[in-house]
Amino acid sequence: MSLSSYVAAPDRYHQMSYRRCGASGLMLPEVSLGLWQNFGDLHPGGTQRAVLREAFDRGVTHFDLANNNGPPYGQAELNFGRIFAADFKPYRDELIISSKAGYDMWPGPYGEGGSRKYLIASCDQSLKRMGLDYVDIFYSHRFDPDTPLEETIGALDQIVRSGRALYAGISSYDPEQTTRAAAIADRLGTPILIHQPRYNMFDRWIEDGLVDTCEQQGMGIICFSPLAQGLLTSKYLHGIPEGSRAGMGSRSLAPDQIDRSTLETVAALTEVAKDRDQTLAQMAIAWILRDPRITSVLVGASSITQLDSDIDALNTNPFTEEELVRIETVLAERR
C-alpha cells in the first residue's frame, strides 16, 4: 500500500453525535462502521480505504470486525490492518476497534465455539492480522451451548486482564444468557461493556426483553443489520440488481427472501420516509436510534456515497407519534 498523505478532517468531531455506552465511561458514535463483506477480497482495496477515511473524517470513531469477516475468512482484518498501518496509526488513541470470535474460523475442534482455547487463540490471530497491540472491545460472537458459560466469560476476562482488549462484549445472546453472562463477568471484575444483536424493522426480537436486560445490567447496545441486508432500501423494489448481495448469492440474503409481501412493505415504508425527507435506509437507521438505550448502529458501506447517506440519517427531526404509528401499521400488515 502506498505511503499515506492522509490527514483527518479537523472538524470531524463536530459532524457526529456520540452516546454513552451503557453505564460505562465510553462514548460511541451513533453510527459505527462494520467491516464485513465489503472489506473482503470481492471489493477493491482503494474503495475500502476511501470508505474508512470518509468515515473517520465524519466522526465515525468505531470500526467493528470479526475473525471470520471476509471472504475469505480473516481477510477483512488483513485488509483493515494494511489500511490502518498506512493511514490511521497516528490516530490509534481516537479509535475504537473491535473484533469477535465464536463462529467457525479454522478446521478441527478448536476453531469455533466458546472455549478458552479458541477465544484466546483467535484474539491473538486477529491482533496479528490487524497489526494491533490490543483491540478496544473483544466479543464472544455467540452463545455456545456446549461450553460452560463460566469458561467463555472467563476467557473474555483473561483477554482483558492480559491487555489484549480494553473491554469485553457479547453478541446475539438472549436475555437469560445475557443475565447469566453479566453475573459471571461482574464476579470476575470485568463487566460486559456492550451487547451486539441483530435489530431492524423486520427483526425486532431484542424488544422482547433484551433491551430491558441490557439496561438493567448497564450494558450498551450496538445493532447490526439495521437495513436487513439491504431489504430496507429501495435496492430491490424493481428486481435483484447485479452485484447486490442477493444477486451474488450471499448466504446472508437469499433471493427467495425478497417476496411480494416484503416488497409491498418496503414500498409503503418508502412513502413514510419520503414524507420525512429521508430515504428508507436513513429512516430505518433513525428508527433504531429512537430508543436512547441503543448506543450505536453498525452500517456497512461499499462506497463513500452509501456511507455518507447512512450518516446523514442523523440529520433529521425526532419521529412524531403519528409517524411511529404509520410505521407500526405498515409493519403489522406484513406479519
N, C-alpha and C positions, 0 to 999 in steps of 0.2 A: 504494500500500500504506500502511496506517495507521501512525502513529508507534508505535514499539515500547516496550513496558514490560517486555520480556523481560530477565530476569536469570538467568544459567546457574546450575544447581544447584551449591551449594558442595561437595557430596560426589561430584561426577561422576567424579573420578579414582579413587575407592575402589570404583566399580562395574564397572570394566573391567580386563582384563589386557592387557598390551602385550608385543609381541615385537620383537626387533631385526630390522631389515630386512637380511638377508644379513650382509655384513661391514662394513656402514656404521655410523654412529653414530645413525641414525634409528630410532625406535621407532614401530610402528603398532599400533592396536588389533586384537585378534584378530577382531573383527567390524567391518567398514567398510561404509559406505552407498554404494551405487551409484545414481546418478540417471539412469535410462534412461526407459523408457516411462511410469513412474509420475510423472515430472516433465515430461511433455509437456502439451499442451493438452486431452487427453482426461480429465484428472484435476483436481479442484478445487484452486485455489491455497491455500485455507485448510488443506486436508489436507496438502499438501506442506510448508507452513510448520510445522504441528504435528509432522509426522514429523521434520523437521530439528531442531526444538527438543528433542524427546524423545531423539533420537539423541545430541545433544551433552550433554544432561543425564545420559545414562547412560555417558558417557565415550567415545563414538564421535567421534574427532577427525579422521577421514579421510572426505572426500566425493569420490567419483570420478565424473567426467563424460567426455563425448567431444563433439567438434564437432557431430556429426550426431544426437545424442540428442534425442529428441522423442517423438512428432511434433508439429509439423513439424521439420525439421532446424534445429538451433540453439536450439530452444525451451526445452529443459531448462536450458541455460546462461543464457538470458534470465530464466527463472523463478527459478533459483537466485540470479542476480545481484540481483534485486529483494529477495529474502528476506535475502540476505547484507547488503545495504545497510541494511535495516531492523533486523535482529536481531543479526548476527554480526560487524559491522565492529569492535567493541571487542575481539573475541576472535580477530582475524586471526592473531596470533602463536601461538595454541593450535590452529590448524587445519592440516591437510594437504589441499590441494585439488589435484586433478589433472585434466588433460584430454588428449585424444588427437587425432591426425589420421592418415588412411590410406585410409579408405573414401570413397565419393562424397559430396561436400558441395555443390558448385555446378557449373553446366554448363561444358562446354568442357574442354580438355586439361589445365588447371591446377587442376582441382577434385577430384582424388583422386590416390592413389599415394604414392610416397615421395620425390618430388623436393624439392630445397631450396626451390624456388619455392612449392610447395603447403604444405609443413610450416610454414614461417615465416609465410606469409600466414595460414594457418589459426590458428596460435598467436595472432597479433595480433588476429584476429577474435574468438577465444574470450575473450581478455583484455577486449576491449571489451564483449562481451555480458555478461560476469560483473562488470564494473566493478572489475577487479583490476589491480594493478601487475605482478603475477607469479603464476604457479602454482608449487606446490611440486614437482610432477612433471609432465613432459610426455612423452607416449609416441608412438612410432611404432606405430600401431594394427595394422599388419600388415606382413609382408614383401612387398616389391614386386619381382617378378622382372624387371621392365622398367627398373628404376633401379639403377645401381651402389650396392651397399651402402655404399661409402665416401661417396657423396653423402648418403644417408639419415642415416647416423650423424654425418656432418659437419654436417648441418643441426641435429641434436639438440645437438651440441657448441656450435654458434653460438647456439642458443636459450638454453642455459645461460650461456655466457660473456657474452651481451648482457644478462643479468638478467631475461629473460622467464620463466625457470624456475630452480629450485634444483637439480633432479635430472633425469636422463634415464631413460626406461624403454622397454621394448619389450613388445609383446603378440602372442601367437599365433605366435611364431617357433618353428620346430622346433629340435632340439638342434644340428644342424650350423649353421644360420643364427644361432643364439644364440652359439655359439662364435666364429664369424666376426665378428659384431657386437661382441662383447666385446673381441676383439683390436684392432679398429679404434678403439673407444672408448678403450681403455687407451693406445694410441699417441697419441691426441689429448689425453689428460689429463682426460677427463670420463668416468669409468667409468659403466657402466649400473647403476643402483641396483636395478632391480626388473623382473621379468617378470610379465605378467598373462595367464595362459592360462585357457581353459575347463577345469573339472575338477569332476567329481561321480561318484557311484557308477555312473552309466550311461555316462560318458565319461571313461575313465582313460588317455588317450593320453600324458599327461605322465609316467606311471610308466615308460614305455619310453625312458628316457634323459634327459628334460628336467630332472627334479628333480635328478638327479646332476650334470648340466651346470651348472645354476644354482648348486648348492653349490660346485662347483669354481671357478666364476667369481666367487664372492662376492656373488651376486645374491639378493635376497629374492624371494618368490613370493606373489602375491595372486591368488586364484582367483575367477573369475566364473562365474555359472550354477551355484551349488552345489546348487540344487534342480531342475536340469534343466528350467528354465522352468515349474516348478510340478508336474512329474510326480512328484517325490519328496516329495509331500504327500498328504493324504487328499482333496484337492480333486476329483479326477476318478474316485474309486472308484465313484461312483453316477451317472455321467453327466457331461456337459460343462455346467457352470454358466453361466448368462447373465452376461456381464461378465468372464468369465475370458479369459485370452489366447487359448486355443483357441476359445472362443465368440465372440470379437471378430475372428477372422480374422487374428491376429497372424502375421507371417511367421516368428517365432521358434518357434512351436509350432502345427503343423497337426493337425486332428482325427485324421487317419489315423496319427499317431504314438502315439495312445492305443489300442493294440490289446490283445487279450486277454492275451497273454503279459506285456506290460508291467504291466497291472493286477494280474495274479496275483503278479508280483514285488513290486509296491508293497504289496499286501495282506500278503505274507509278511514284508517288511521292517517293516511297521507293527507286527506282532506282536513282533518283536525290540525295537523302540523301546518298546513298552508295558512289556516286561519290564525296561527301563532307566528307567521312569517319565519317558519323553520322548515327544514327538510324533515322527513320522517326519522332519519338517523339521528339528527340533532334532538328531536323531541324525545326519542327513545332514551338517549343519554340523560337529558334533563329530567325525564320522568324518574329514572333510578335515583337521581340526586335529590328528588323532592323530599326524601327522608333524611334528616340531618344525621341519623345514625350510620348512614353509608359514608365511609371516608372518601372513597375514590372509585372511579370507573376505569377499567382497563380497556383500551381500544387497540386494535391492530390497524396498521395502515400500510398500504402498498404504494402510496405516493404522497407527496407533500400536499397536494390538493385535498386528498381524503383526510389527512391528518388535520389540516387547518380547519376543514369543515367540522370535524368532530370537536375540536377545541372551541370553535365558535358556538357550539351548543350552550356554552356557559353564558353567552351574551344574550340573555333572554329574561323576560319577566317571570316571576313565580306563576305556577299554574293557578288558575281560578278554580273555584269549586265546580263551576259549570263545565270547564274543560276536563277536569278529572272525571266527572260523571259521564261525559261523552266518551272518553276513553274506556271507562269500565263497561259501558253499554256495548261498545263495539267488541271488546274482548269477550264479553259474556255470550255474545251471539256465536262466537267461534267454538265455544266449549261444547 
